[in-house]
Amino acid sequence: MRIIDVEQCAVLLSSTRVGRLAITHRALPVIVPVVFACDRGDLIFGVGPGALAHAAAAGQIVCFEADGADSGFTSMWSVSMTGPLSVVDAPLDEAVIHRLDVGPWTNISRVFVRLSRAFCTGRSWAAASPLASFAGASAAPTSPSARPASSDRSSSSTAPLRRRH
């Protein structure tokens, strides 16, 4: 695993359009899939009337996550961003609006909201070879001699639980 710096997080976020936004709604956590666009370090979402629009109007602190992988799942990344959500009241750049166009899903009236970055972190993983991590994990000892020796079977984590009467 490798920690990704903020600049690389921005590059990765600009390479995808779908993520998840975690908000609080009626005192409960809610995670919603969203289409987003990057705008000078912030994220912009087009939302319909409802919980996301209310969270933005209230200035709620939210968390966002997006991730990706290559076609062979030999490398993966994940970026999280936390900060206040707000309603966009200034005109948006045309390129930002174009990235927010989600085709047939745009038949509802949308409000644009902004997640201002207060905290951003990212991680990436790379496998040594495809399925390398799975090949070793599934190999289990098959013979009793391959198992670790234990002088006290009752303290072994593999010993069955027994009820005492």
C-alpha positions in Angstrom: 0.0 0.0 0.0 1.2 3.5 -0.8 -0.1 6.8 0.5 -1.0 9.2 -2.4 -0.3 12.9 -2.0 -3.1 15.6 -2.6 -1.9 16.4 -6.1 -2.1 12.8 -7.2 -5.5 12.4 -5.5 -6.7 15.3 -7.7 -5.4 13.6 -10.8 -7.1 10.3 -9.9 -10.4 12.0 -9.1 -10.4 13.8 -12.4 -10.0 10.4 -14.1 -13.4 9.1 -13.0 -17.0 10.5 -12.7 -18.7 8.3 -10.1 -18.2 8.2 -6.4 -20.1 7.9 -3.1 -21.1 10.8 -0.8 -21.7 10.1 2.9 -24.1 12.5 4.6 -26.2 12.6 7.8 -29.9 12.4 7.2 -32.3 12.4 10.1 -29.4 11.7 12.5 -28.4 8.6 10.5 -25.5 8.0 8.1 -26.5 7.7 4.4 -24.2 6.9 1.5 -25.4 8.0 -1.9 -23.7 7.3 -5.3 -23.0 10.5 -7.2 -21.7 11.8 -10.5 -19.1 14.5 -9.8 -16.7 16.9 -11.5 -13.5 18.5 -10.2 -13.3 22.2 -9.9 -10.1 23.8 -8.6 -9.6 21.3 -5.8 -13.3 21.1 -4.9 -15.9 18.6 -6.1 -19.2 19.6 -7.8 -22.4 17.5 -7.8 -25.7 18.0 -9.6 -28.4 16.9 -7.2 -32.2 16.8 -7.2 -34.4 18.1 -4.5 -34.0 16.0 -1.3 -31.4 15.0 1.3 -28.3 16.1 -0.6 -29.7 19.5 -1.4 -30.8 19.9 2.2 -27.3 18.8 3.5 -25.7 21.5 1.2 -28.1 24.2 2.3 -27.3 23.4 5.9 -23.5 23.4 5.3 -23.2 19.8 6.5 -19.7 18.3 6.8 -19.6 15.2 4.6 -17.3 12.6 3.3 -16.8 11.5 -0.3 -14.9 8.5 -1.7 -14.1 7.4 -5.3 -11.9 4.5 -6.3 -10.6 2.7 -9.4 -8.6 -0.3 -10.7 -6.9 -1.3 -13.8 -8.6 -3.9 -16.0 -6.7 -6.8 -14.5 -7.1 -5.6 -10.9 -3.3 -5.6 -10.5 -3.4 -2.0 -9.2 -6.1 -0.1 -7.3 -6.6 3.3 -5.7 -9.0 5.0 -3.4 -9.4 8.7 -2.6 -11.4 10.2 0.3 -12.3 13.8 0.8 -14.0 15.4 3.8 -15.3 18.9 4.1 -18.4 21.2 4.1 -21.1 20.9 1.5 -22.6 24.1 0.1 -25.0 25.2 -2.6 -23.2 26.7 -5.7 -24.3 30.2 -6.1 -21.8 31.4 -8.8 -21.9 30.3 -12.4 -20.0 27.1 -13.2 -17.4 26.6 -15.9 -18.9 25.0 -19.0 -16.4 22.1 -18.8 -17.5 21.3 -15.2 -21.2 21.3 -16.3 -20.4 19.0 -19.3 -18.7 16.5 -16.9 -21.8 16.6 -14.7 -24.1 15.7 -17.7 -25.5 12.2 -16.9 -27.6 11.9 -20.0 -31.1 10.5 -19.5 -30.9 10.9 -15.7 -31.0 14.7 -16.0 -34.8 15.0 -16.4 -35.1 16.3 -12.9 -34.5 19.9 -11.8 -30.9 19.9 -10.4 -29.1 22.1 -7.8 -25.4 22.2 -8.0 -23.5 21.6 -4.7 -19.9 21.9 -3.9 -17.7 19.9 -1.5 -14.9 22.1 -0.4 -11.8 20.1 0.5 -10.9 20.3 4.2 -9.1 17.0 4.3 -8.1 14.6 1.4 -6.3 11.3 1.5 -5.6 8.6 -0.9 -4.1 5.1 -1.1 -3.0 2.8 -3.9 -2.2 -0.9 -4.0 -0.3 -2.9 -6.6 -0.2 -6.7 -6.7 3.2 -8.4 -7.4 1.4 -10.5 -10.1 -2.3 -11.1 -11.0 -4.0 -13.1 -8.3 -0.7 -13.5 -6.4 -2.3 -12.4 -3.1 -5.1 -15.0 -3.5 -2.9 -18.0 -4.5 -1.0 -18.0 -1.2 -4.0 -17.2 1.0 -6.0 -20.2 -0.1 -3.2 -22.7 0.5 -4.0 -24.4 3.8 -2.0 -27.2 5.4 -3.6 -30.6 4.6 -1.6 -33.0 6.8 -1.3 -33.0 10.6 2.5 -32.6 10.3 2.1 -29.3 8.5 0.1 -27.8 11.4 2.0 -25.8 14.0 2.8 -27.8 17.2 1.0 -26.8 20.3 1.7 -28.2 23.8 -1.6 -26.9 25.2 -4.5 -27.5 22.7 -6.9 -25.6 25.0 -5.1 -22.3 24.5 -4.8 -22.8 20.7 -6.9 -20.5 18.6 -7.9 -23.5 16.5 -9.1 -25.6 19.4 -12.9 -26.1 19.6 -14.8 -24.3 22.3 -16.0 -26.5 25.1 -18.7 -25.8 27.6 -17.9 -26.4 31.3 -20.6 -27.6 33.5 
